[in-house]
């Protein structure tokens, strides 16, 4: 997580929270920076589970 934080310029606490808690809100910029650092797509980074409807 520390290395990913450095490579992506995303705050370590944000990455830690993503790793240990479900995403309830997604900010595009940090997610895209992590994708760029990992050379992956957003679909490869995020697994959709549960109810996909928005209320």
N, C-alpha and C positions, 0 to 999 in steps of 0.2 A: 504494500500500500504506500509506503514511503517513496519507493522508486517511481511508482505510477504518479504519485502526487508531483514529484519533481519533473518528470517527463511531460506531463500534461498541464502543469501550472494550475492544477485544481487543488484546493485546500485539502489537506490530509483528513480533517474532520468530516468533510463532505464524502470523501471516498470511503472512510470508515463507516459512516452512517449508511451509505448505499450497500455496503457489504453485509451489514448486520441487521438492517431494518427494511421492510418493504418500501418501495418508492410510492409515496402518496402524491408527490408533486415532482414534475420533471422540468428542470431548467435546461434549455437546449444547448447553450454555449458550453457549460462544463461537460455535458455528455458528448458533444462533438469533439471537444479537445481530448477527451479520454479515447474516443474512437480513433482519432488521428494518431495519438501516441501508441495505441495498440495495433494500428493498421487493420482495423476491423470496421464493419458496418454497425449501425445502430441495432439492426435486427439480430446481429450476432452477440451484441452486448446485453440486450434486455430480453428477458423471458416473460411473456405475458401470462398471468395466471388469474384465476378467479373471474369475477364479474367484470366485463369490459365496458359496461354502460356507465355513462356519466350522469350524476344527479345534480 
